Amino acid sequence: MKARVHVMLKDGVLDPQGEAIRHALGALGFDGVDGVRQGKVIELDLADGTSRETVEQMCEKLLANTVIESYAVEVG
Amino acid sequence: MKARVHVMLKDGVLDPQGEAIRHALGALGFDGVDGVRQGKVIELDLADGTSRETVEQMCEKLLANTVIESYAVEVG
């Protein structure tokens, strides 16, 4: 089975990488880009029957720094 | 309006970061993790009416290195 985890910086945490993308898009002539946030997506190929709770534990223990990052799990 | 872009390494391109995550999950006692791929997710806050084609141009020109990366655009 597959699971996908999105890890994004929490609101209020500065995102210099996203800001750099926003600036570069403007320099390339793309107007109307009001904000950019960059995060990570992690695709996991797991043994069948792995529970969503297990994937959430992976996030808490390794995949996300929950002080500054939030995560969302999609299973299946 | 919001758009979300996923950028993943193409199949066949080595992903050492994903491999490091897979190894670390095993060391933490999570069994059955057969594969991990890590990519980027970019959330764009755009002017209303921006077309999907415009976002795809942003991917082609800046957000993805299309030699080694594939991208997927979700609009709205």
N, CA and C atoms of all chains as a GROMACS GRO file, in nm:
protein
  456
    1MET      N    1   0.083  -0.120   0.000
    1MET     CA    2   0.000   0.000   0.000
    1MET      C    3   0.086   0.125   0.000
    2LYS      N    4   0.024   0.232  -0.044
    2LYS     CA    5   0.097   0.359  -0.053
    2LYS      C    6   0.043   0.457   0.050
    3ALA      N    7   0.129   0.538   0.101
    3ALA     CA    8   0.085   0.650   0.185
    3ALA      C    9   0.164   0.773   0.141
    4ARG      N   10   0.100   0.885   0.155
    4ARG     CA   11   0.166   1.010   0.118
    4ARG      C   12   0.155   1.106   0.236
    5VAL      N   13   0.266   1.165   0.271
    5VAL     CA   14   0.270   1.259   0.382
    5VAL      C   15   0.312   1.397   0.330
    6HIS      N   16   0.234   1.497   0.364
    6HIS     CA   17   0.273   1.636   0.336
    6HIS      C   18   0.324   1.699   0.462
    7VAL      N   19   0.438   1.762   0.454
    7VAL     CA   20   0.494   1.834   0.568
    7VAL      C   21   0.513   1.979   0.527
    8MET      N   22   0.444   2.067   0.598
    8MET     CA   23   0.454   2.211   0.567
    8MET      C   24   0.496   2.287   0.692
    9LEU      N   25   0.567   2.397   0.672
    9LEU     CA   26   0.594   2.486   0.785
    9LEU      C   27   0.463   2.542   0.837
   10LYS      N   28   0.450   2.553   0.968
   10LYS     CA   29   0.328   2.609   1.026
   10LYS      C   30   0.314   2.757   0.987
   11ASP      N   31   0.190   2.802   0.988
   11ASP     CA   32   0.166   2.944   0.965
   11ASP      C   33   0.243   3.025   1.070
   12GLY      N   34   0.303   3.132   1.026
   12GLY     CA   35   0.378   3.216   1.118
   12GLY      C   36   0.526   3.183   1.121
   13VAL      N   37   0.562   3.065   1.071
   13VAL     CA   38   0.705   3.031   1.063
   13VAL      C   39   0.757   3.083   0.929
   14LEU      N   40   0.863   3.160   0.934
   14LEU     CA   41   0.918   3.217   0.812
   14LEU      C   42   0.961   3.108   0.715
   15ASP      N   43   0.936   3.130   0.588
   15ASP     CA   44   0.968   3.032   0.485
   15ASP      C   45   1.054   3.100   0.378
   16PRO      N   46   1.184   3.114   0.403
   16PRO     CA   47   1.270   3.187   0.308
   16PRO      C   48   1.276   3.122   0.170
   17GLN      N   49   1.262   2.989   0.166
   17GLN     CA   50   1.267   2.919   0.037
   17GLN      C   51   1.143   2.956  -0.046
   18GLY      N   52   1.028   2.957   0.020
   18GLY     CA   53   0.906   2.998  -0.050
   18GLY      C   54   0.914   3.143  -0.095
   19GLU      N   55   0.972   3.225  -0.010
   19GLU     CA   56   0.985   3.367  -0.045
   19GLU      C   57   1.078   3.385  -0.165
   20ALA      N   58   1.184   3.305  -0.170
   20ALA     CA   59   1.276   3.311  -0.284
   20ALA      C   60   1.205   3.270  -0.413
   21ILE      N   61   1.118   3.169  -0.406
   21ILE     CA   62   1.043   3.126  -0.523
   21ILE      C   63   0.949   3.239  -0.568
   22ARG      N   64   0.882   3.300  -0.472
   22ARG     CA   65   0.788   3.408  -0.505
   22ARG      C   66   0.862   3.520  -0.578
   23HIS      N   67   0.978   3.554  -0.526
   23HIS     CA   68   1.057   3.661  -0.588
   23HIS      C   69   1.102   3.622  -0.728
   24ALA      N   70   1.146   3.498  -0.744
   24ALA     CA   71   1.196   3.453  -0.874
   24ALA      C   72   1.083   3.447  -0.977
   25LEU      N   73   0.964   3.406  -0.933
   25LEU     CA   74   0.850   3.403  -1.026
   25LEU      C   75   0.818   3.544  -1.075
   26GLY      N   76   0.825   3.642  -0.985
   26GLY     CA   77   0.802   3.780  -1.026
   26GLY      C   78   0.907   3.826  -1.126
   27ALA      N   79   1.033   3.790  -1.101
   27ALA     CA   80   1.141   3.829  -1.191
   27ALA      C   81   1.125   3.765  -1.328
   28LEU      N   82   1.060   3.649  -1.334
   28LEU     CA   83   1.036   3.581  -1.462
   28LEU      C   84   0.912   3.635  -1.533
   29GLY      N   85   0.844   3.731  -1.472
   29GLY     CA   86   0.730   3.792  -1.538
   29GLY      C   87   0.595   3.734  -1.501
   30PHE      N   88   0.593   3.646  -1.400
   30PHE     CA   89   0.464   3.592  -1.355
   30PHE      C   90   0.406   3.689  -1.251
   31ASP      N   91   0.298   3.757  -1.289
   31ASP     CA   92   0.238   3.854  -1.198
   31ASP      C   93   0.132   3.787  -1.112
   32GLY      N   94   0.100   3.854  -1.003
   32GLY     CA   95  -0.013   3.810  -0.921
   32GLY      C   96   0.018   3.692  -0.832
   33VAL      N   97   0.147   3.669  -0.807
   33VAL     CA   98   0.183   3.563  -0.712
   33VAL      C   99   0.192   3.628  -0.574
   34ASP      N  100   0.091   3.605  -0.491
   34ASP     CA  101   0.082   3.675  -0.364
   34ASP      C  102   0.159   3.604  -0.253
   35GLY      N  103   0.176   3.476  -0.265
   35GLY     CA  104   0.247   3.405  -0.160
   35GLY      C  105   0.286   3.267  -0.206
   36VAL      N  106   0.397   3.219  -0.152
   36VAL     CA  107   0.444   3.084  -0.185
   36VAL      C  108   0.493   3.019  -0.056
   37ARG      N  109   0.451   2.896  -0.033
   37ARG     CA  110   0.504   2.818   0.079
   37ARG      C  111   0.558   2.688   0.021
   38GLN      N  112   0.678   2.652   0.061
   38GLN     CA  113   0.732   2.526   0.014
   38GLN      C  114   0.737   2.425   0.127
   39GLY      N  115   0.697   2.305   0.096
   39GLY     CA  116   0.704   2.196   0.193
   39GLY      C  117   0.759   2.071   0.130
   40LYS      N  118   0.746   1.962   0.204
   40LYS     CA  119   0.795   1.833   0.157
   40LYS      C  120   0.678   1.738   0.136
   41VAL      N  121   0.695   1.651   0.040
   41VAL     CA  122   0.600   1.541   0.026
   41VAL      C  123   0.681   1.412   0.029
   42ILE      N  124   0.635   1.317   0.109
   42ILE     CA  125   0.707   1.192   0.126
   42ILE      C  126   0.612   1.079   0.089
   43GLU      N  127   0.649   1.002  -0.013
   43GLU     CA  128   0.567   0.889  -0.057
   43GLU      C  129   0.626   0.761   0.000
   44LEU      N  130   0.543   0.688   0.075
   44LEU     CA  131   0.589   0.567   0.142
   44LEU      C  132   0.523   0.446   0.078
   45ASP      N  133   0.604   0.347   0.052
   45ASP     CA  134   0.554   0.218   0.002
   45ASP      C  135   0.558   0.122   0.121
   46LEU      N  136   0.440   0.090   0.173
   46LEU     CA  137   0.431   0.019   0.302
   46LEU      C  138   0.371  -0.119   0.285
   47ALA      N  139   0.398  -0.205   0.384
   47ALA     CA  140   0.335  -0.337   0.386
   47ALA      C  141   0.183  -0.319   0.397
   48ASP      N  142   0.109  -0.406   0.328
   48ASP     CA  143  -0.036  -0.398   0.334
   48ASP      C  144  -0.084  -0.409   0.477
   49GLY      N  145  -0.183  -0.330   0.511
   49GLY     CA  146  -0.241  -0.335   0.644
   49GLY      C  147  -0.179  -0.239   0.743
   50THR      N  148  -0.076  -0.166   0.699
   50THR     CA  149  -0.019  -0.066   0.789
   50THR      C  150  -0.125   0.040   0.819
   51SER      N  151  -0.140   0.073   0.945
   51SER     CA  152  -0.248   0.165   0.982
   51SER      C  153  -0.205   0.310   0.966
   52ARG      N  154  -0.307   0.395   0.955
   52ARG     CA  155  -0.281   0.539   0.951
   52ARG      C  156  -0.209   0.584   1.078
   53GLU      N  157  -0.242   0.521   1.192
   53GLU     CA  158  -0.178   0.559   1.318
   53GLU      C  159  -0.027   0.535   1.311
   54THR      N  160   0.012   0.424   1.246
   54THR     CA  161   0.156   0.396   1.231
   54THR      C  162   0.224   0.506   1.150
   55VAL      N  163   0.158   0.548   1.043
   55VAL     CA  164   0.217   0.653   0.960
   55VAL      C  165   0.226   0.783   1.040
   56GLU      N  166   0.124   0.809   1.122
   56GLU     CA  167   0.129   0.930   1.205
   56GLU      C  168   0.243   0.922   1.306
   57GLN      N  169   0.268   0.803   1.358
   57GLN     CA  170   0.384   0.788   1.448
   57GLN      C  171   0.515   0.816   1.374
   58MET      N  172   0.523   0.770   1.249
   58MET     CA  173   0.644   0.800   1.170
   58MET      C  174   0.663   0.951   1.158
   59CYS      N  175   0.552   1.022   1.137
   59CYS     CA  176   0.559   1.168   1.125
   59CYS      C  177   0.608   1.230   1.256
   60GLU      N  178   0.549   1.185   1.366
   60GLU     CA  179   0.583   1.245   1.496
   60GLU      C  180   0.730   1.218   1.532
   61LYS      N  181   0.777   1.098   1.495
   61LYS     CA  182   0.911   1.059   1.540
   61LYS      C  183   1.021   1.101   1.445
   62LEU      N  184   0.989   1.110   1.315
   62LEU     CA  185   1.097   1.134   1.219
   62LEU      C  186   1.064   1.236   1.110
   63LEU      N  187   0.947   1.220   1.048
   63LEU     CA  188   0.927   1.291   0.922
   63LEU      C  189   0.904   1.441   0.939
   64ALA      N  190   0.840   1.478   1.048
   64ALA     CA  191   0.811   1.620   1.069
   64ALA      C  192   0.874   1.668   1.199
   65ASN      N  193   0.916   1.791   1.202
   65ASN     CA  194   0.956   1.858   1.325
   65ASN      C  195   0.832   1.932   1.373
   66THR      N  196   0.759   1.872   1.467
   66THR     CA  197   0.626   1.925   1.500
   66THR      C  198   0.630   2.057   1.576
   67VAL      N  199   0.749   2.102   1.611
   67VAL     CA  200   0.758   2.236   1.671
   67VAL      C  201   0.726   2.342   1.565
   68ILE      N  202   0.776   2.320   1.446
   68ILE     CA  203   0.759   2.423   1.342
   68ILE      C  204   0.686   2.372   1.219
   69GLU      N  205   0.660   2.243   1.213
   69GLU     CA  206   0.598   2.187   1.092
   69GLU      C  207   0.468   2.115   1.126
   70SER      N  208   0.374   2.121   1.035
   70SER     CA  209   0.253   2.041   1.047
   70SER      C  210   0.256   1.935   0.937
   71TYR      N  211   0.182   1.827   0.960
   71TYR     CA  212   0.181   1.722   0.859
   71TYR      C  213   0.040   1.675   0.832
   72ALA      N  214   0.022   1.618   0.715
   72ALA     CA  215  -0.106   1.558   0.679
   72ALA      C  216  -0.077   1.425   0.612
   73VAL      N  217  -0.154   1.324   0.650
   73VAL     CA  218  -0.132   1.188   0.600
   73VAL      C  219  -0.247   1.149   0.507
   74GLU      N  220  -0.212   1.099   0.389
   74GLU     CA  221  -0.311   1.037   0.300
   74GLU      C  222  -0.273   0.890   0.286
   75VAL      N  223  -0.366   0.803   0.314
   75VAL     CA  224  -0.337   0.660   0.304
   75VAL      C  225  -0.415   0.601   0.187
   76GLY      N  226  -0.352   0.509   0.115
   76GLY     CA  227  -0.424   0.437   0.010
   76GLY      C  228  -0.404   0.494  -0.128
   77MET      N  229  -0.685   3.270  -0.544
   77MET     CA  230  -0.697   3.127  -0.564
   77MET      C  231  -0.567   3.057  -0.525
   78LYS      N  232  -0.582   2.930  -0.495
   78LYS     CA  233  -0.467   2.853  -0.450
   78LYS      C  234  -0.431   2.750  -0.557
   79ALA      N  235  -0.305   2.722  -0.569
   79ALA     CA  236  -0.261   2.610  -0.654
   79ALA      C  237  -0.154   2.534  -0.576
   80ARG      N  238  -0.150   2.406  -0.599
   80ARG     CA  239  -0.050   2.323  -0.531
   80ARG      C  240   0.025   2.244  -0.637
   81VAL      N  241   0.155   2.247  -0.629
   81VAL     CA  242   0.240   2.176  -0.725
   81VAL      C  243   0.320   2.070  -0.650
   82HIS      N  244   0.315   1.947  -0.700
   82HIS     CA  245   0.401   1.841  -0.647
   82HIS      C  246   0.516   1.820  -0.744
   83VAL      N  247   0.635   1.817  -0.692
   83VAL     CA  248   0.753   1.791  -0.775
   83VAL      C  249   0.823   1.667  -0.718
   84MET      N  250   0.829   1.562  -0.799
   84MET     CA  251   0.894   1.438  -0.754
   84MET      C  252   1.005   1.402  -0.851
   85LEU      N  253   1.107   1.337  -0.800
   85LEU     CA  254   1.209   1.281  -0.888
   85LEU      C  255   1.145   1.175  -0.975
   86LYS      N  256   1.184   1.170  -1.103
   86LYS     CA  257   1.130   1.069  -1.193
   86LYS      C  258   1.174   0.930  -1.150
   87ASP      N  259   1.093   0.832  -1.188
   87ASP     CA  260   1.132   0.694  -1.162
   87ASP      C  261   1.267   0.666  -1.227
   88GLY      N  262   1.351   0.598  -1.156
   88GLY     CA  263   1.482   0.566  -1.211
   88GLY      C  264   1.590   0.663  -1.167
   89VAL      N  265   1.548   0.780  -1.118
   89VAL     CA  266   1.646   0.874  -1.066
   89VAL      C  267   1.669   0.841  -0.918
   90LEU      N  268   1.793   0.823  -0.882
   90LEU     CA  269   1.824   0.788  -0.744
   90LEU      C  270   1.776   0.897  -0.648
   91ASP      N  271   1.723   0.855  -0.534
   91ASP     CA  272   1.670   0.947  -0.435
   91ASP      C  273   1.737   0.917  -0.301
   92PRO      N  274   1.858   0.968  -0.279
   92PRO     CA  275   1.930   0.935  -0.156
   92PRO      C  276   1.858   0.984  -0.031
   93GLN      N  277   1.785   1.094  -0.042
   93GLN     CA  278   1.714   1.147   0.074
   93GLN      C  279   1.601   1.050   0.115
   94GLY      N  280   1.528   1.002   0.014
   94GLY     CA  281   1.425   0.904   0.043
   94GLY      C  282   1.483   0.776   0.101
   95GLU      N  283   1.597   0.736   0.048
   95GLU     CA  284   1.662   0.614   0.097
   95GLU      C  285   1.707   0.632   0.243
   96ALA      N  286   1.754   0.751   0.276
   96ALA     CA  287   1.794   0.780   0.414
   96ALA      C  288   1.674   0.772   0.508
   97ILE      N  289   1.560   0.821   0.461
   97ILE     CA  290   1.438   0.814   0.543
   97ILE      C  291   1.398   0.668   0.564
   98ARG      N  292   1.403   0.590   0.458
   98ARG     CA  293   1.366   0.448   0.467
   98ARG      C  294   1.454   0.378   0.570
   99HIS      N  295   1.583   0.405   0.564
   99HIS     CA  296   1.677   0.343   0.656
   99HIS      C  297   1.650   0.387   0.800
  100ALA      N  298   1.622   0.514   0.818
  100ALA     CA  299   1.598   0.567   0.952
  100ALA      C  300   1.468   0.510   1.009
  101LEU      N  301   1.366   0.494   0.926
  101LEU     CA  302   1.241   0.436   0.975
  101LEU      C  303   1.264   0.292   1.023
  102GLY      N  304   1.344   0.217   0.948
  102GLY     CA  305   1.376   0.082   0.991
  102GLY      C  306   1.450   0.081   1.124
  103ALA      N  307   1.545   0.175   1.141
  103ALA     CA  308   1.621   0.184   1.265
  103ALA      C  309   1.532   0.220   1.383
  104LEU      N  310   1.422   0.292   1.356
  104LEU     CA  311   1.329   0.330   1.463
  104LEU      C  312   1.229   0.219   1.493
  105GLY      N  313   1.238   0.108   1.419
  105GLY     CA  314   1.151  -0.005   1.448
  105GLY      C  315   1.026  -0.015   1.363
  106PHE      N  316   1.015   0.070   1.262
  106PHE     CA  317   0.901   0.060   1.172
  106PHE      C  318   0.933  -0.042   1.064
  107ASP      N  319   0.864  -0.154   1.068
  107ASP     CA  320   0.891  -0.260   0.972
  107ASP      C  321   0.802  -0.244   0.848
  108GLY      N  322   0.841  -0.309   0.742
  108GLY     CA  323   0.756  -0.314   0.623
  108GLY      C  324   0.759  -0.190   0.539
  109VAL      N  325   0.860  -0.106   0.557
  109VAL     CA  326   0.872   0.012   0.471
  109VAL      C  327   0.957  -0.029   0.350
  110ASP      N  328   0.890  -0.048   0.237
  110ASP     CA  329   0.959  -0.103   0.120
  110ASP      C  330   1.028   0.003   0.036
  111GLY      N  331   0.978   0.123   0.042
  111GLY     CA  332   1.040   0.227  -0.038
  111GLY      C  333   0.990   0.364   0.004
  112VAL      N  334   1.077   0.462  -0.012
  112VAL     CA  335   1.041   0.600   0.022
  112VAL      C  336   1.094   0.692  -0.087
  113ARG      N  337   1.010   0.782  -0.132
  113ARG     CA  338   1.055   0.886  -0.226
  113ARG      C  339   1.020   1.019  -0.164
  114GLN      N  340   1.114   1.110  -0.167
  114GLN     CA  341   1.084   1.243  -0.116
  114GLN      C  342   1.079   1.344  -0.228
  115GLY      N  343   0.980   1.430  -0.222
  115GLY     CA  344   0.968   1.536  -0.321
  115GLY      C  345   0.932   1.666  -0.254
  116LYS      N  346   0.897   1.762  -0.339
  116LYS     CA  347   0.862   1.895  -0.287
  116LYS      C  348   0.716   1.923  -0.314
  117VAL      N  349   0.655   1.999  -0.229
  117VAL     CA  350   0.522   2.051  -0.256
  117VAL      C  351   0.529   2.203  -0.242
  118ILE      N  352   0.474   2.271  -0.340
  118ILE     CA  353   0.480   2.417  -0.343
  118ILE      C  354   0.338   2.469  -0.350
  119GLU      N  355   0.298   2.545  -0.249
  119GLU     CA  356   0.164   2.602  -0.245
  119GLU      C  357   0.172   2.747  -0.288
  120LEU      N  358   0.096   2.779  -0.391
  120LEU     CA  359   0.099   2.913  -0.450
  120LEU      C  360  -0.032   2.984  -0.423
  121ASP      N  361  -0.022   3.107  -0.380
  121ASP     CA  362  -0.140   3.192  -0.360
  121ASP      C  363  -0.141   3.289  -0.479
  122LEU      N  364  -0.235   3.268  -0.570
  122LEU     CA  365  -0.231   3.337  -0.700
  122LEU      C  366  -0.351   3.429  -0.717
  123ALA      N  367  -0.336   3.525  -0.809
  123ALA     CA  368  -0.448   3.613  -0.842
  123ALA      C  369  -0.561   3.528  -0.900
  124ASP      N  370  -0.684   3.565  -0.868
  124ASP     CA  371  -0.799   3.491  -0.921
  124ASP      C  372  -0.794   3.489  -1.073
  125GLY      N  373  -0.828   3.377  -1.131
  125GLY     CA  374  -0.834   3.367  -1.276
  125GLY      C  375  -0.705   3.318  -1.340
  126THR      N  376  -0.602   3.297  -1.259
  126THR     CA  377  -0.477   3.244  -1.315
  126THR      C  378  -0.505   3.103  -1.369
  127SER      N  379  -0.461   3.079  -1.492
  127SER     CA  380  -0.495   2.951  -1.555
  127SER      C  381  -0.397   2.842  -1.513
  128ARG      N  382  -0.444   2.720  -1.529
  128ARG     CA  383  -0.358   2.604  -1.506
  128ARG      C  384  -0.235   2.609  -1.596
  129GLU      N  385  -0.253   2.659  -1.719
  129GLU     CA  386  -0.141   2.666  -1.813
  129GLU      C  387  -0.030   2.757  -1.757
  130THR      N  388  -0.071   2.866  -1.693
  130THR     CA  389   0.028   2.956  -1.634
  130THR      C  390   0.108   2.885  -1.525
  131VAL      N  391   0.037   2.808  -1.442
  131VAL     CA  392   0.107   2.735  -1.336
  131VAL      C  393   0.201   2.631  -1.397
  132GLU      N  394   0.157   2.569  -1.507
  132GLU     CA  395   0.246   2.471  -1.572
  132GLU      C  396   0.370   2.539  -1.630
  133GLN      N  397   0.353   2.662  -1.679
  133GLN     CA  398   0.470   2.736  -1.727
  133GLN      C  399   0.566   2.765  -1.612
  134MET      N  400   0.509   2.799  -1.494
  134MET     CA  401   0.596   2.822  -1.377
  134MET      C  402   0.677   2.697  -1.345
  135CYS      N  403   0.613   2.581  -1.358
  135CYS     CA  404   0.683   2.455  -1.332
  135CYS      C  405   0.795   2.434  -1.432
  136GLU      N  406   0.762   2.456  -1.559
  136GLU     CA  407   0.861   2.431  -1.665
  136GLU      C  408   0.981   2.524  -1.652
  137LYS      N  409   0.953   2.650  -1.613
  137LYS     CA  410   1.060   2.750  -1.612
  137LYS      C  411   1.137   2.756  -1.482
  138LEU      N  412   1.072   2.721  -1.371
  138LEU     CA  413   1.139   2.743  -1.242
  138LEU      C  414   1.122   2.629  -1.142
  139LEU      N  415   0.999   2.582  -1.125
  139LEU     CA  416   0.973   2.500  -1.006
  139LEU      C  417   1.028   2.358  -1.018
  140ALA      N  418   1.032   2.304  -1.139
  140ALA     CA  419   1.081   2.168  -1.157
  140ALA      C  420   1.198   2.166  -1.255
  141ASN      N  421   1.290   2.077  -1.230
  141ASN     CA  422   1.396   2.047  -1.327
  141ASN      C  423   1.345   1.928  -1.407
  142THR      N  424   1.289   1.957  -1.526
  142THR     CA  425   1.215   1.852  -1.597
  142THR      C  426   1.305   1.743  -1.654
  143VAL      N  427   1.436   1.761  -1.645
  143VAL     CA  428   1.525   1.653  -1.686
  143VAL      C  429   1.512   1.535  -1.589
  144ILE      N  430   1.505   1.567  -1.462
  144ILE     CA  431   1.504   1.460  -1.361
  144ILE      C  432   1.378   1.460  -1.276
  145GLU      N  433   1.294   1.561  -1.290
  145GLU     CA  434   1.177   1.571  -1.201
  145GLU      C  435   1.048   1.578  -1.284
  146SER      N  436   0.944   1.520  -1.228
  146SER     CA  437   0.811   1.535  -1.286
  146SER      C  438   0.728   1.622  -1.192
  147TYR      N  439   0.625   1.685  -1.247
  147TYR     CA  440   0.542   1.770  -1.161
  147TYR      C  441   0.395   1.742  -1.188
  148ALA      N  442   0.314   1.774  -1.089
  148ALA     CA  443   0.170   1.762  -1.103
  148ALA      C  444   0.108   1.888  -1.042
  149VAL      N  445   0.011   1.944  -1.112
  149VAL     CA  446  -0.050   2.069  -1.070
  149VAL      C  447  -0.193   2.042  -1.024
  150GLU      N  448  -0.228   2.093  -0.906
  150GLU     CA  449  -0.368   2.094  -0.859
  150GLU      C  450  -0.409   2.239  -0.845
  151VAL      N  451  -0.516   2.277  -0.912
  151VAL     CA  452  -0.562   2.415  -0.905
  151VAL      C  453  -0.693   2.420  -0.827
  152GLY      N  454  -0.707   2.525  -0.748
  152GLY     CA  455  -0.835   2.548  -0.679
  152GLY      C  456  -0.837   2.496  -0.538
   0.00000   0.00000   0.00000
